[in-house]
């Protein structure tokens, strides 16, 4: 893991709400950023924090994939929220994406005291692909997070849902011409989506993701490696790397999820039980994959209330 030097701080800007944007890593001319949302609640002294990792199939998404209510729920219990970007596939393959997330973790811990954060009281949380990356942090981060929250995340990359054509996506839209799909991505690394990229409308990089799931080659494309080579994926599979010292983990998943089957969280829970890992599994029979972005939904508000309480307990 690359070590990010203390004081390697590049402040990009601040918002009226006190949010700060920093570059935590540069790759060539690309600056990879994070946002710090500080809490004004809680006792004096260094605050705990949670690092948020966005979803988007490792292909799209960005650090702003949060609603104000999400931030408020975490900040309300005295916890800072740090939302990060990372380089996106296919321009950047999975091992390097994981390195970016590891480097963000190291940067936050190394610079924590300058932000009033306790470096020994930091958790990691993510949605979808970010939930997967959060679970990866449970066995790859050094030191390990104090707690993990995985929202509609996954631990088994080689699950049938990811390596075979997805019938739900085949029914959602006719396959697009290959040349149109390829134009949605480039050759140079990026860490933020473009203005036309939408996972919901299947435009831009969202179309690229849709096509990969339709064809059943998503894992090969995002990893840069043949998905039939099962042994190669072992170091990147949370479900195969749980041990008794894995951090306390909260799983949230909706039963109707057609993008990441709820079985992914069930498999992780089985590993936690086998290895005696403290955990909590919150499931709901109405949540779709992107349930956390449904506004004014009391079940979502309650879910984030539970997340805040779980983090507050373990931090």
HELIX and SHEET records of a PDB file:
HELIX    1   1 UNK A   68  UNK A   75  1                                   8    
HELIX    2   2 UNK A   94  UNK A  111  1                                  18    
HELIX    3   3 UNK A  112  UNK A  115  5                                   4    
HELIX    4   4 UNK A  129  UNK A  140  1                                  12    
HELIX    5   5 UNK A  160  UNK A  163  1                                   4    
HELIX    6   6 UNK A  167  UNK A  172  1                                   6    
HELIX    7   7 UNK A  178  UNK A  182  1                                   5    
HELIX    8   8 UNK A  205  UNK A  215  1                                  11    
HELIX    9   9 UNK A  218  UNK A  223  1                                   6    
HELIX   10  10 UNK A  230  UNK A  236  5                                   7    
HELIX   11  11 UNK A  238  UNK A  240  5                                   3    
HELIX   12  12 UNK A  263  UNK A  275  1                                  13    
HELIX   13  13 UNK A  291  UNK A  293  5                                   3    
HELIX   14  14 UNK A  298  UNK A  314  1                                  17    
SHEET    1   A 9 UNK A  10  UNK A  14  0                                        
SHEET    2   A 9 UNK A  20  UNK A  27 -1                                        
SHEET    3   A 9 UNK A  30  UNK A  37 -1                                        
SHEET    4   A 9 UNK A  79  UNK A  84 -1                                        
SHEET    5   A 9 UNK A  47  UNK A  53  1                                        
SHEET    6   A 9 UNK A 117  UNK A 127  1                                        
SHEET    7   A 9 UNK A 147  UNK A 151  1                                        
SHEET    8   A 9 UNK A 248  UNK A 254  1                                        
SHEET    9   A 9 UNK A 279  UNK A 284  1                                        
END                                                                             
